Amino acid sequence: MTVQIQDLVKRYGEDLAIDHLSLKIVPGEIFGLLGPNGAGKTTLINSMLGLTKVQGGEIQLFEKNLNIYYDQIKKDVGVVPQELAIYEDLTAYENVDLFAGLYGLKGKDKKEKVEEALAFVGLLERKKQFPKKFSGGMKRRLNIAMAIVHQPKLVIMDEPTVGIDPQSRNQILESVRILNQRGITIIYTSHYMEEVEGIASNIGIMDKGRIIALGTNKELKELIDFEERGSFTVEKPGPELQEAIEKIPTVNNISLSEDHLSVWWKKGDSPIGEIVKIITDQGYTLRGVTVKEPNLEQVFLTLTGKSLRDD
Amino acid sequence: MKLGNIAKVTFLRRIRDKQELLTSIFLPLLLIIILGTALQGNFSAGQLGDIPVAYFSEDSGPGGEAFEDFLEEEEIEQWLRIVPVDSFDQGLALVDQRETLSFIYLPEDYSESISRGEKGTIEIRDAGLSELLPSIVNNIVRSYTQGGNLMMALLAMEDTSLNEMEGDSSDSISGVMGEGAEGNPRDSFITRNTLDGREEQITGLDYYAVTMLVMFIMWGIFSGAQSLTEDLFTPMKTRIYTAPIGKINYFLGKSIGVFGTFILQILIIIFFTKWVYGVQWGESLWPIFAISVMLSFVAISIGIAIGLLAPSENASATIINGFVVISTFVAGGFFPLEIESTLFRVLRNLSPNYHAQQGIFNVVYGGSGGVIGESILRLLAISLVILVIGFYQGRRKVREDF
């Protein structure tokens, strides 16, 4: 087990930030950690990094108790903080080199690993440049290089793609996949649900200091009764159309717009055939139908009652 | 070495910071020349002179007479206002009551000692009101004793004429035999060794070179504190704390890096002012380096303490600004101060600037080695106390941070 947390409790005064949380992360997985603001994600990560004292429970990383083997464990963990943690007045090389040195790399080996890390994030050609001249995406990539230069077994990435362009985001996500293919376990938190859906092999949804749902993307979607939504392209749908469709027993909700009709129904009880008949019977021309599958966002919303990006 | 990595990076970042370079090196050099030139008048005999000095001699021999003649020299009278007293105790009492700044005492055996070729000692007591004026008194007396002891010893050797000494390579003897060799030998060495000569006279540049060096080392607290604790206020904190380097090693590495830049600053200021401005830094620069290095240590300690104790970077900057200005002011860093108040003396004794300035002035103007050592020890004590408080409170802060 890369991470094994048992009955973890962390309080800030009277507030319970982590509420008897247990969690296992196996080697080689990308674990997506989702949760609304204040759910306890950062506290959980800080606890795993030994940055905060907990009041109860036990954390084991690489099968070793964090409290006892902290110094030993540190060497195998890389951290990509949410906010950029780079020195703007050091070159890209110097930034990575500093942390290579702090993790005990020396001489030729250090030089090779620094260049390897820079090459991995696509910054080797800019190694002599200062980050103040970098774009947001390049800074994010440097932020990652500094965390992986010592080739850790576990990398914790706290929202590594915040505030960057789609191209840089894709580059970072691709690098996360490659790192994982190399056998590195990754804990990945993000506000971007689709990122987590796309890369995580296992996802934990956190709320009020607890993991309220845990599983693969598919397993999470199956956890609850979902609604499906059908979008029907109809020119100027009128109230009589809405009235008729609302009478279908499996329809939960309906809304009209200029040229669209959106209908929600319980998963597995599709009323599409009946709706198409009503539309054509009333003389409307149906130009298209699309059905949207439930996504992680809906899982999250259903489980926590909050949107992931409500901040 | 992990500590070396931190030190190297800290040093590099500080010397790459143009604003830091401007503040720590160019600004002091500029201020020294501006203040030293503009306020030169404060350092003339007219301004600094008339220093009240109690005087009592129990020596009735030629050495004592010669010294009294020396004190009556016109050039000496520009600086010292001699108050003759009738006893040793009365002299001490005048100093204690702050009626005179110093007390010069010639013991009974002064002439006898130097006529035997031994070292004649003139005792000086001062009230500890400032470092500058007693330095002048010390310097004047030293100018006499160095030449006088030698002269009397020479005179005691019946068959030795002064003219025979003219070719001697010794600095003291060539000083004695300087410009007045044809006339009264005593006059000649007095003239050569009083503050009248450029070599010995304190100038505004000399004064402000010392006080500005000291003040800007102290200003280094600001950037030093920033360098030392900046990571505590940034996301870098997470990265540093999760790296396998202990907090003590981390701060030690940071301190060494900051310390390196202080040394660079000290060397540039001292050598630039010595060679370009012609500032007197005394015969040996080592004690000055030692004091400056100790002051840097104090500055770093204060920087760490304030950085760890202050709730934010802004609060830290405000505390440092206030501290450095007050510390410089009470030490007489902006202009020489002679304030006789207990509160002022307490404040001044708490000022690291004061102890550093006192030490450096004693080096430059030939004060006692004891005072120099005392200054260094006081600076060391101040920094250790501050470091202990800073680290104790800092550990609590670090624990509460997350």
Interface residues (C-beta under 8 A of the other chain):
Chain A: N46 L49 G50 L51 T52 K53 D71 K74 K75 V77 V79 P81 Q82 E83 L84 A85 I86 Y87 D89 L90 E94 L98 F99 G101 L102 Y103 G104 M146 A147
Chain B: K2 G4 N5 I6 V9 L12 R13 R16 D17 T234 P235 M236 T238 R239 I240 Y241 T242 A243 P244 I245 R399 F402
